[in-house]
Amino acid sequence: MVCWARVAGMTRAARAKKGAPAVTTTSAPNETLSIPIDGLVQAQVRIGFGGGELTIRPAAPGMLIGGTFEGGVAETSRVPGMVELEPLHPGSPFLTREGVRWDVGVTGEIPVDLRLDTGANRSMIDLSALRIRHLELHTGASETRIRLPAGGQTAVRIDCGFAAVSMSVPPAVAARIGGKISLGATEVDEGRFPRFGEGWQSRDYETALDRVDISIAGGFGSVRIF
């Protein structure tokens, strides 16, 4: 069984050191992080990110996590395969008014449950080449663009506040979409995903091998799915 883990700035050298503590931090304003897969067959990753720009993309071969982190990153790994990443110094005075930039690679070699807790930021999330079983996005005043996985079955939960979320479903992937924004807009490409009951659903959803099940909740903002 894989549990959630917190990934917060661990350097490559610190990661390799035998007997290193479960939580590693560094005061460096810019940091690189590499965590190898090391025989894992599945993983759970949580990323907490406040103001700035967040990019998520495929990691290099053999890596569970790899990337660069302005402002430093704090990592917690309670057990193998459970990683949590958060800013090392949230709200630190050395950060610019524009916030920080994180470029995070996540493995596409094993199944991953991914949770994103974001604040006032701009996020570009490319999961098209990843094996994401579950995706949870909890976001506030943000702009988030997501490319969903191009294969497999993925459960997606979107919970947003004053946010604009755009999700691209790959052409060969079916989708079922439910829920809505209470005081906002939910825009769905009904040419691909016709109305079905209280939501929307691809005509071949029930028989599709590659599909996403999307649940939307929130008070304000907008969600666009195409």
N, C-alpha and C positions, 0 to 999 in steps of 0.2 A: 504494500500500500504506500502511495506517495502522499506526502503532506506538504502544506504551504511552507515556503521558506523565504526569508527576506534577503535580497541581494543588496548589500551595501558595501561599496568600494573595497574590494580586496585586490591587492596587486598580484601579478603572476607569481612573483617570488614568495609572497606571503602564503598564497594558496598551496604552493608546492611544499612548504615547510612542514615537516612532521610535527604533530602535536599542536598545531596552530589552534587558537581558540575558535569557538563557533562563530563569534562576531568579530570582524576585523574592520578597523577604520583607519583613515589617514587624513592628515590636515592639508594635503596637496590640493590646490585650487582646480587642477585638471588631473584626471586619472584614467588609466586604462585598466580594464578588467577582463580576465580570461578564466573561465571555469570549464574544464574538460568534461566530456560525458562520462568517461571512466566506467564503462560497462552498464550504465543505467539503461533500463528498458522503458521508462516513463518518467515524467517530471511534472512538478507544479511550480509555477513562477508567479510571483506577485511583484509589481512595480508600482511604487508610490512616487508621484512626481507633481511638483507644484507649478510655479510660473516658469515659462520659457518655451523651448521647442523640443519635442520628443519625437525621435524617429526609431521605429522598430522594423527590422529587416532580418533576412536569414543570416545565421552565424556561419563562421568558417567551418569547414569539415572537422569533425571531432570535438567541437566546442558546444557545450550546453548554453553558455552565455559568453559574449565577447563584445567589447565596445569601448567608447570613450565617454567620459562624464565630466563636464565642466562643474566646478564647485565641489568635486569629490562625491563619493558614493559610499554608503554603509551597507554591508551585506550580512545577513544572518542565514546560516544553514544549520538547522537543528538536526536534520537527518539527511543522508544522501538523497538527492533528487527533490529537495524542498528548498527553494531559494526565494528570498525577498530582497528587493533593492529599494533604497530610499535615499534622498539627498543627505549628505553628511552634515551640512550646516543649513537647514532650511531657514530662510530669512536672514542669512548672514550679510553684514554690511559690505563685504567685498563683491557681492553679486551685482551685476549691472541692472539698470531699470528694466531692461528687456528680458531679464531672467537668464537662465542657463540653457545650454544645449546638450542633450544626451542623444547619442547614437548607439542603439542597443541591438546587438545581434542575438537571435534566439534560434536554437537548433531546429532543423527540419528533418532530422534523422530519427527521432523518437516521438511518440505522442506526448503532447504537453497540454496541461490546463493552465490558462493564462488569465490573470486578474490584473486590471489596470485601475488604479485610484489616482485620478488627476484633478488638478485645480485649474487655475486661470492659465491656460497654455494652448499651444497649437501642436497637434499630434498628427504624424503621418505613419500609419500602421500598415505595413505590407506583410500580410500573412499568407499570400497566395502560394508560396512554396513550402509552407509549414504544415505540420500534422497537429492541428489544434482540435482537441476534443471538446473543451469548454472554453468560452471566452466571456469574461465579465468585464464590463466597462462601467465604472462609477465616476462621473465627471461633473464639474461645476461649470463656471463661465469659461467655456473653451470652444475651440474649433477642432474637430477630429475627423480625419478621413481614414477609412479602413478598407483594405482590399482583403476579402475573405478567402479562406483556403480553396484551392482549385480541385481538391480531391478529399475523399473521406466524408465522415459525418461530424458536424460541428453544431453544438448548442451555444447560442449567443444570447446574452442578457445585457440590455442596455438600460442604465438608470442615469438620467441626466437632469441637470438643473437648467441654468441659463446657458444652454449649449446648442451648438450646431453640429450634428453628427451626420456624416455621409458614408454609406456603405455600398461597396461595389461587389456584386455577386458574380463570380466568373461565369462565362457563357454556358458551360456544360454542367453547371451546378443548379439543382432545384432548390426551392426555398419555401418555407412556411413562415408567415409573419403574423404576429399577434400583438395586442396591446396598443397604446397610444400615448401621446403627450396631452396632459389635461388642458393646459392653456398654451397651446402651440400648434405646430403643424407636423403631420406625418404624411410624407409624400412617397408613394410607391409606384414603380413602373408597372402599371396594370396590363400592359401588353405582354410582359413576361410573367407577371404574378397576378392573375385575375382575382377579383373579389371571391372570398370563400367564407361563408358564415360571417363572423365578426372581424375577420382579418383578410389575408391574401394567401394564395397558395399556387405553386406551379401545378400544371395539369398532371405531370408525371411524378409528383412528389412522393407518393406512397411506394412507387416501384424504383425510384432512383437510388443508385448506389452512392452517388456523391450528392450530398444535400446539407442544407443549413436550416436550423430551427431557430428563428429570431423572436425574442420577447422584448418589448419596449415598454418602459415606464418612465414617468417624469412629470414635473409640474409645468415647466416652461421650456422654450426653445423649439428646435426643429430637428426632425430626423428624415433623411432622404435615403431610399433604398432603390438601387437600379442594377 
